[in-house]
Amino acid sequence: MDKRVLGRTGREASVVGLGTWQLGADWGDVVEADAFAVLDAALESGVTFFDTADVYGDGRSEQLIGRFLKNRPDAGVFVATKMGRRAEQRPENYSLDNFRAWNDRSRANLGVDTLDLVQLHCPPSAVYSSDAVFDALDTLVAEKRTAAYGVSVETCAEALTAIARPGVASVQIILNPFRLKPLEEVLPAAREAGVGIVARVPLASGLLSGKYTKDTVFAADDHRSFNRHGEAFDQGETFSGIDYTTGLSAAAEFSGLAPEGATPAQTALRWIIQQPGVSTVIPGARSVGQARANAAAGSLAPLSQTTLEAVHDLYDRRIRAEIHHRW
């Protein structure tokens, strides 16, 4: 598995990481034994970057990762967590006192004295323009509560505001073959500033796997059931904000672009890895097989120029008008 330096953290991360939202909540039930098996399979496959958040299962995801790594002190895993979504989403809640409290909870959940990376978890847009917020984050670093900080954003505008902050080490943003807008300004700005890019929702909530149909039924506690129109959080987090029927049709066409020997999901991950400026991509996995297949995308041959152009054409014809102006 290739590794790249994750922006201003100065540390390396595997080009394919592991997103662990699904190990905490909102993707249907994942029992503890299965969660540990997924983490183990990812690690064995060369994954050295785990992304989590204090809100995933109200800390369950962090706790599982902490317990997993406690028995593997030499695993060399870079763990990024996020904070802020457990509180009411008001800019005034993003204060130093709250940061310290949230940080303390995450450090306890993960069983560490210093977090590798803490990210603001898609806060209100006004937060990115607050000097006091970033002063507080600098204080967390000075107090050795975290080694570095970054942000997770919903929009390209938020990403560009964050990249301009000198202390921001990384930006996590939705990037996949159905969400191309970050290629225009965000990735070039991040490269210029030396900020890492963590690509999330890389499979458009599974659409890009090509496995779903109009008859697919998601569990009631799966966000793909209850957040299709942004009922619980930003609509862009579910199927990248694309109408499900539109997404199914586009995904069927995308599946035809997969090179021989690669699945559609692996093709989507390979496409992301090839984008200049991307540090790591964080697909989730609910099974050992998914974890291993995702990791294998890191060793696929680069996609051809013809395939890259076909992805852009697909986006322009089927997706752009629906979402490009929104995020």
C-alpha positions as CSV (number, residue, x, y, z in Angstrom):
1,M,0.0,0.0,0.0
2,D,1.4,3.4,-1.0
3,K,1.6,6.1,1.6
4,R,1.4,9.9,1.2
5,V,2.2,12.7,3.6
6,L,-1.1,14.0,5.1
7,G,-0.6,17.7,4.6
8,R,0.8,19.8,7.5
9,T,0.6,16.8,9.9
10,G,3.9,15.7,8.4
11,R,2.9,12.1,8.9
12,E,2.2,9.5,6.3
13,A,-1.1,7.8,5.7
14,S,-2.0,4.9,3.4
15,V,-3.6,6.1,0.2
16,V,-6.6,4.0,1.1
17,G,-7.8,4.5,4.6
18,L,-10.8,3.3,6.5
19,G,-13.9,5.3,7.4
20,T,-15.5,4.0,10.5
21,W,-18.9,5.8,10.7
22,Q,-20.5,2.4,9.9
23,L,-18.9,0.8,13.0
24,G,-20.7,3.3,15.2
25,A,-24.2,4.0,13.8
26,D,-26.4,5.0,10.9
27,W,-25.6,2.1,8.6
28,G,-27.6,-0.6,10.2
29,D,-26.3,-2.8,13.1
30,V,-22.7,-3.9,13.2
31,V,-21.9,-6.3,16.0
32,E,-18.7,-5.8,17.9
33,A,-17.0,-9.0,16.7
34,D,-17.6,-7.9,13.1
35,A,-16.3,-4.4,13.8
36,F,-13.0,-5.8,15.1
37,A,-12.8,-8.2,12.1
38,V,-13.1,-5.2,9.7
39,L,-10.4,-3.2,11.6
40,D,-8.1,-6.3,11.5
41,A,-8.7,-7.0,7.8
42,A,-8.0,-3.3,6.9
43,L,-4.8,-3.3,9.0
44,E,-3.6,-6.6,7.5
45,S,-4.3,-5.1,4.0
46,G,-1.9,-2.2,4.6
47,V,-4.4,0.4,5.8
48,T,-2.7,2.7,8.3
49,F,-5.3,5.6,8.4
50,F,-8.5,5.2,10.4
51,D,-11.1,8.0,10.4
52,T,-13.7,8.3,13.1
53,A,-15.7,10.9,15.1
54,D,-17.0,11.4,18.6
55,V,-20.6,11.3,17.3
56,Y,-20.4,7.9,15.5
57,G,-22.5,5.8,17.8
58,D,-22.0,8.5,20.5
59,G,-18.4,7.4,20.9
60,R,-18.8,3.7,20.1
61,S,-16.6,3.9,16.9
62,E,-13.8,5.7,18.9
63,Q,-14.0,3.1,21.7
64,L,-13.8,0.2,19.3
65,I,-10.8,1.6,17.6
66,G,-9.1,2.4,21.0
67,R,-9.7,-1.2,22.2
68,F,-8.5,-2.6,18.9
69,L,-5.2,-0.6,18.9
70,K,-4.6,-1.2,22.6
71,N,-3.6,-4.7,21.7
72,R,-1.5,-3.6,18.8
73,P,0.7,-0.9,20.2
74,D,3.1,-1.2,17.2
75,A,0.5,-1.1,14.5
76,G,1.5,2.4,13.4
77,V,-2.1,3.5,12.7
78,F,-2.8,7.2,12.3
79,V,-6.2,7.8,13.8
80,A,-8.2,11.0,12.9
81,T,-11.3,11.8,14.8
82,K,-13.8,14.7,14.6
83,M,-15.7,16.8,17.1
84,G,-18.6,19.2,17.3
85,R,-21.6,17.3,16.1
86,R,-22.7,16.1,19.5
87,A,-23.6,19.7,20.4
88,E,-26.3,22.0,19.1
89,Q,-25.0,23.5,15.8
90,R,-24.5,27.1,16.9
91,P,-21.2,28.9,16.2
92,E,-21.0,30.0,19.9
93,N,-20.7,26.4,20.9
94,Y,-17.3,26.2,19.2
95,S,-15.4,27.5,22.2
96,L,-12.1,26.5,23.9
97,D,-13.9,25.2,26.9
98,N,-16.1,22.9,24.8
99,F,-13.1,21.9,22.6
100,R,-11.2,20.8,25.8
101,A,-14.2,18.8,27.0
102,W,-14.8,17.2,23.6
103,N,-11.1,16.5,23.3
104,D,-10.9,14.9,26.7
105,R,-13.8,12.5,25.8
106,S,-12.2,11.5,22.5
107,R,-8.8,10.9,24.2
108,A,-10.5,8.7,26.8
109,N,-12.5,6.8,24.2
110,L,-9.4,6.2,22.1
111,G,-7.1,5.5,25.1
112,V,-4.4,8.1,24.1
113,D,-2.9,11.1,25.7
114,T,-2.6,13.0,22.4
115,L,-4.9,12.7,19.4
116,D,-3.1,12.3,16.1
117,L,-5.6,14.6,14.4
118,V,-8.8,16.2,15.4
119,Q,-11.2,17.7,12.8
120,L,-14.0,20.1,13.2
121,H,-17.0,18.0,12.1
122,C,-18.9,20.0,9.4
123,P,-19.7,22.9,11.7
124,P,-21.8,25.9,10.8
125,S,-20.2,27.9,8.0
126,A,-19.6,30.9,10.2
127,V,-17.1,28.9,12.3
128,Y,-14.6,28.8,9.5
129,S,-14.3,32.6,9.6
130,S,-13.8,32.8,13.4
131,D,-10.3,33.7,14.6
132,A,-11.2,32.7,18.1
133,V,-12.0,29.1,16.9
134,F,-8.7,28.7,15.3
135,D,-6.9,30.3,18.3
136,A,-8.6,27.6,20.4
137,L,-7.5,24.9,18.1
138,D,-3.9,26.2,18.3
139,T,-4.3,26.0,22.1
140,L,-5.2,22.3,21.9
141,V,-2.0,21.7,20.0
142,A,0.0,23.8,22.4
143,E,-1.4,21.8,25.3
144,K,-0.5,18.6,23.5
145,R,-4.1,17.4,23.5
146,T,-3.8,16.9,19.8
147,A,-0.9,16.8,17.5
148,A,-2.7,18.5,14.6
149,Y,-6.1,19.8,13.6
150,G,-8.1,19.9,10.4
151,V,-11.7,20.4,9.2
152,S,-14.4,18.3,7.6
153,V,-16.5,20.4,5.3
154,E,-19.7,20.2,3.3
155,T,-19.0,22.8,0.6
156,C,-16.1,23.9,-1.5
157,A,-16.4,27.4,-0.2
158,E,-15.9,26.2,3.4
159,A,-12.9,24.2,2.2
160,L,-11.2,27.2,0.6
161,T,-11.8,29.3,3.8
162,A,-10.2,26.6,5.9
163,I,-7.2,26.1,3.6
164,A,-6.3,29.8,4.1
165,R,-5.8,29.2,7.8
166,P,-2.1,28.5,8.5
167,G,-2.8,26.0,11.2
168,V,-5.1,23.8,9.3
169,A,-3.3,20.5,8.5
170,S,-6.0,18.8,6.4
171,V,-9.4,19.2,4.8
172,Q,-11.9,16.3,4.6
173,I,-14.3,16.7,1.7
174,I,-16.7,14.7,-0.3
175,L,-15.0,13.7,-3.5
176,N,-16.0,10.9,-5.9
177,P,-16.9,10.4,-9.6
178,F,-20.3,11.8,-8.8
179,R,-18.9,14.9,-7.0
180,L,-16.3,16.6,-9.1
181,K,-16.5,20.3,-8.0
182,P,-13.6,20.0,-5.5
183,L,-11.3,19.4,-8.6
184,E,-11.8,23.0,-9.8
185,E,-10.4,25.0,-6.9
186,V,-10.1,23.1,-3.7
187,L,-7.5,20.5,-4.6
188,P,-5.3,23.0,-6.4
189,A,-5.5,25.4,-3.4
190,A,-4.7,22.6,-1.0
191,R,-1.7,21.5,-3.0
192,E,-0.4,25.1,-3.1
193,A,-0.8,25.5,0.7
194,G,0.5,22.1,1.7
195,V,-2.8,21.0,3.2
196,G,-3.8,17.4,3.0
197,I,-7.0,16.2,1.4
198,V,-9.0,13.4,2.9
199,A,-11.6,12.2,0.4
200,R,-14.8,11.0,2.1
201,V,-18.1,9.5,0.8
202,P,-16.0,8.0,-2.0
203,L,-18.6,5.5,-3.2
204,A,-21.5,7.9,-2.9
205,S,-23.0,5.9,0.0
206,G,-22.5,2.7,-2.0
207,L,-24.1,3.9,-5.2
208,L,-20.8,3.5,-7.1
209,S,-20.5,-0.1,-6.1
210,G,-23.1,-0.8,-8.7
211,K,-24.9,-3.2,-6.3
212,Y,-28.1,-1.4,-5.6
213,T,-31.4,-1.5,-7.5
214,K,-34.7,0.3,-7.2
215,D,-35.8,-2.6,-5.0
216,T,-33.0,-2.4,-2.5
217,V,-34.2,-1.9,1.0
218,F,-32.0,-0.2,3.6
219,A,-32.5,-0.7,7.3
220,A,-34.6,1.8,9.2
221,D,-31.5,3.0,11.1
222,D,-29.5,3.4,8.0
223,H,-29.1,7.0,6.8
224,R,-29.8,5.9,3.3
225,S,-33.4,5.3,4.5
226,F,-33.9,8.4,6.7
227,N,-31.7,11.1,5.2
228,R,-32.3,11.0,1.5
229,H,-33.7,14.6,1.5
230,G,-31.5,15.9,4.4
231,E,-34.0,15.1,7.1
232,A,-31.3,14.4,9.7
233,F,-28.2,16.2,8.5
234,D,-26.8,17.6,5.2
235,Q,-28.3,15.9,2.2
236,G,-24.9,15.7,0.5
237,E,-23.8,13.0,3.0
238,T,-26.3,10.5,1.6
239,F,-25.7,9.3,-2.0
240,S,-23.6,12.5,-2.4
241,G,-26.9,14.5,-2.5
242,I,-28.0,12.8,-5.8
243,D,-31.6,11.6,-6.3
244,Y,-31.6,7.9,-5.8
245,T,-33.1,7.0,-9.2
246,T,-30.7,9.3,-11.0
247,G,-27.9,7.8,-9.1
248,L,-28.8,4.2,-10.0
249,S,-28.9,5.0,-13.7
250,A,-25.5,6.9,-13.5
251,A,-24.0,4.1,-11.4
252,A,-25.0,1.5,-14.0
253,E,-23.1,3.5,-16.6
254,F,-20.1,4.0,-14.4
255,S,-19.9,0.2,-13.8
256,G,-19.2,-0.1,-17.5
257,L,-16.0,1.9,-17.1
258,A,-14.4,-0.5,-14.7
259,P,-11.2,-2.0,-16.2
260,E,-10.8,-5.8,-16.4
261,G,-10.1,-7.3,-13.0
262,A,-11.5,-4.3,-11.0
263,T,-14.9,-3.8,-9.5
264,P,-16.8,-0.6,-9.9
265,A,-16.1,0.3,-6.3
266,Q,-12.4,-0.2,-6.8
267,T,-12.5,1.8,-9.9
268,A,-14.1,4.7,-8.1
269,L,-11.4,4.5,-5.3
270,R,-8.7,4.4,-8.0
271,W,-10.1,7.4,-9.7
272,I,-10.0,9.4,-6.4
273,I,-6.4,8.3,-5.6
274,Q,-5.3,9.6,-9.0
275,Q,-6.6,13.1,-8.4
276,P,-3.6,15.4,-7.8
277,G,-3.6,16.6,-4.2
278,V,-5.5,13.7,-2.6
279,S,-3.7,12.3,0.4
280,T,-6.0,9.4,1.3
281,V,-9.5,8.2,0.6
282,I,-11.7,6.7,3.4
283,P,-14.2,4.2,2.2
284,G,-16.2,2.5,4.9
285,A,-16.6,-1.3,5.2
286,R,-19.1,-3.5,7.0
287,S,-17.4,-6.8,6.3
288,V,-14.0,-8.3,6.0
289,G,-14.4,-8.8,2.3
290,Q,-15.3,-5.1,1.7
291,A,-12.3,-4.0,3.8
292,R,-9.9,-6.1,1.8
293,A,-11.4,-5.2,-1.6
294,N,-11.2,-1.5,-0.8
295,A,-7.6,-1.7,0.2
296,A,-6.8,-3.6,-3.0
297,A,-7.8,-0.5,-4.9
298,G,-4.6,1.1,-3.7
299,S,-2.5,-1.2,-5.8
300,L,-4.6,-1.1,-9.0
301,A,-2.9,0.3,-12.2
302,P,-3.8,3.9,-12.9
303,L,-6.9,4.4,-15.0
304,S,-6.5,5.4,-18.6
305,Q,-7.0,8.9,-19.9
306,T,-10.0,7.6,-21.8
307,T,-11.6,6.4,-18.6
308,L,-10.8,9.6,-16.8
309,E,-12.5,11.6,-19.6
310,A,-15.4,9.2,-19.6
311,V,-16.0,9.9,-15.9
312,H,-16.1,13.7,-16.5
313,D,-18.5,13.1,-19.4
314,L,-20.8,11.0,-17.3
315,Y,-20.8,13.6,-14.6
316,D,-21.5,16.4,-17.0
317,R,-24.4,14.6,-18.6
318,R,-26.1,13.0,-15.6
319,I,-25.0,14.6,-12.4
320,R,-23.8,18.2,-12.8
321,A,-27.1,20.0,-13.1
322,E,-28.5,18.3,-10.0
323,I,-25.7,19.0,-7.5
324,H,-22.8,21.1,-8.8
325,H,-24.3,24.4,-7.7
326,R,-25.1,23.1,-4.2
327,W,-21.8,22.0,-2.7
